[in-house]
Amino acid sequence: GLVDGDIQYAFNRENGLKSTSITSLAIDENSLWLGTDKGIQHLNGNRESFSTYDKQDGLVSNEIEDLVILDDEVWAAFDSCSTKHGIKIFFN
């Protein structure tokens, strides 16, 4: 993140990113959602740690094409088996 043009924090594999191939980004009131080629990563507002969601957690695919936040719901789009799927994955 940047503050007044200075880097305040950076994320990489050493501090929690599962992949540096970010395919989509969504921001809600106090957190960041990243779609990657290895699933979805959620960074809470205090920037302490990532939560990771992938096929083992029930996602259709680890290949995330897009993320959208509608109201209090996070939706993910997948490109799996040449068919696009959109599912609601999280809600508050």
C-alpha distance (Angstrom), angle and dihedral (degrees) to the residues before:
residue distance angle dihedral
G1 . . .
L2 3.77 . .
V3 3.79 129.1 .
D4 3.79 116.1 -176.3
G5 3.80 89.0 -17.7
D6 3.82 94.6 -54.0
I7 3.80 122.8 114.5
Q8 3.80 108.6 -115.7
Y9 3.80 98.7 175.3
A10 3.78 137.6 -2.1
F11 3.78 131.1 -164.8
N12 3.78 127.6 -143.4
R13 3.80 139.4 144.8
E14 3.79 92.0 -74.9
N15 3.80 92.8 61.2
G16 3.78 102.6 37.1
L17 3.80 115.3 -62.0
K18 3.80 111.9 127.6
S19 3.80 91.2 -161.3
T20 3.79 137.1 11.8
S21 3.81 89.3 -149.6
I22 3.82 98.7 97.4
T23 3.81 110.9 -175.5
S24 3.80 99.6 174.4
L25 3.78 142.1 8.1
A26 3.79 132.2 -156.1
I27 3.80 129.1 178.3
D28 3.78 126.0 -160.4
E29 3.81 128.4 -177.7
N30 3.79 95.7 -64.0
S31 3.79 111.3 -1.6
L32 3.77 145.5 57.3
W33 3.82 126.4 -125.9
L34 3.81 120.1 -160.9
G35 3.79 126.2 -166.4
T36 3.80 111.8 -152.9
D37 3.77 141.0 165.5
K38 3.82 86.9 -97.9
G39 3.81 99.1 51.0
I40 3.79 134.5 -85.6
Q41 3.77 125.0 -36.8
H42 3.79 123.5 -161.8
L43 3.80 121.5 -161.4
N44 3.78 113.5 -164.9
G45 3.79 121.8 -136.6
N46 3.79 95.5 -96.3
R47 3.84 90.5 58.5
E48 3.79 92.4 -134.3
S49 3.78 101.7 126.2
F50 3.77 146.9 -8.4
S51 3.78 126.2 -117.8
T52 3.79 113.1 -150.7
Y53 3.81 126.9 -151.8
D54 3.79 122.1 -171.0
K55 3.81 142.6 146.2
Q56 3.80 90.2 -59.3
D57 3.82 86.4 62.4
G58 3.80 92.3 50.7
L59 3.81 104.1 -89.3
V60 3.80 115.5 148.3
S61 3.80 90.3 -127.0
N62 3.78 139.7 -7.5
E63 3.81 88.7 -127.6
I64 3.81 103.5 92.4
E65 3.79 114.4 -164.5
D66 3.81 99.8 -179.8
L67 3.81 143.2 -8.4
V68 3.80 125.9 -151.8
I69 3.79 131.2 -179.6
L70 3.80 114.6 -147.0
D71 3.80 114.4 -179.6
D72 3.83 103.0 -46.9
E73 3.81 95.7 -23.3
V74 3.80 130.1 97.2
W75 3.81 114.2 -148.9
A76 3.79 125.2 -165.9
A77 3.80 129.1 -158.1
F78 3.79 119.1 -152.0
D79 3.78 131.8 -169.2
S80 3.77 100.6 -146.8
C81 3.79 126.5 159.3
S82 3.82 90.4 -11.8
T83 3.81 89.8 -62.9
K84 3.77 121.0 107.3
H85 3.79 114.9 -133.5
G86 3.79 127.0 -169.3
I87 3.76 119.4 -166.7
K88 3.76 136.7 169.3
I89 3.76 105.6 -118.1
F90 3.80 107.7 172.3
F91 3.75 138.5 18.0
N92 3.79 137.8 174.2
